Amino acid sequence: MELRTLRYFVAVAEELHFGRAATRLHISQPPLSRAIQRLESELGAALFDRSSAGVALTPAGTLLLDEARDLLGRADRIRERVASAAGAAILTVGLLGDSTDPGVIGLAAAHRRRYPHVEVRVRETDLSDPTCGLRAGSVDIALTRGPFDETGLAVRELRADPVGALLRADDPLARRESLKLADLTGRRWFRFPAGTDPLWQSYWSGGEPREGPVVRAVQECRQAVLWNGTVGMTLLDHVLARGLTVVPLIDMEPSRVVVAWKQGDTNPVIRSFVRIAAAAYG
């Protein structure tokens, strides 16, 4: 029984939806379904009830979920203790989309000065997963933006950035000094893939269901606006390509930069990272 397969199972068990679990794990759905079927065959038990109404855990699946969470937690602790005994520590940090943020650069320098023996591995993720692989277990800590479902996670705010409407420079609204969300009613917006965290999707869609192209990366957002006249939201201080502009949205809450990690994780390397991040951004 592979740990990776158990991580797949936990994702499906928590999402109760194979599509959402595949998105969370950053894999396609068919190999995820096959992995779960192999696990069920290996264990000789059905783990999920599958019906037209959706997916539900069987009694065997409920039992395995508790055991898998415990086993995966112990495997993570073993890795940390072995690394510590070997005189080395490894921290995998998930970054959401933009590692050029001055805050990230300052944090990297501060962390390197304080903990030169810690090897930091960075995993830059796209906009479809605001936890940067934290729930999937592919990172130890995430430097990201809210809002998103914080269940089972510890989250600390580091900074709040004002946002605006991302427009083509020749858009009639581009000449305005400020805008409200109502000014963008009826416009096509870029949006994130199906299965993206609903709180995250809602924030970047201005709290309304939208129609428009599906994007995964910051550059895809910008290209959707540049080529198609799509609108959306971005940070006011983002450096934009020629032909694009951003107009402040006065009725939108700022975008929160946060650091997130799994609730109850006692890894001292993570706690140190959080303290340094708070100081660097503060």
Buried (B, 14 or more C-beta within 10 A) or exposed (E): EEEEBBBBBBBBBBBEBBBBBBBBBEBEBEEBBEBBEEBBEEBEBEBBEEEEEEBEBBEBBEEBBEEBBEBBBEBBEEEBEEBEEEEEBEBBBBBBBBEEBEBBEBBBEBBEEEBEEBEBEBBEBBBBBBBBBBBBBBBBBBBBBBBBEBEEBBBEEBBBBBBBBBBBBEBEBBEBEEBBBEBBEEBBBBBBBEBBBEEBBBBBBBEEEBEBBEBBBBEBBBBBBBEEEBBBBBBBEBEBEEEBBBBBBEEBEEBBBBBBBBEEBEBEBBEBBBEBBBEBBE
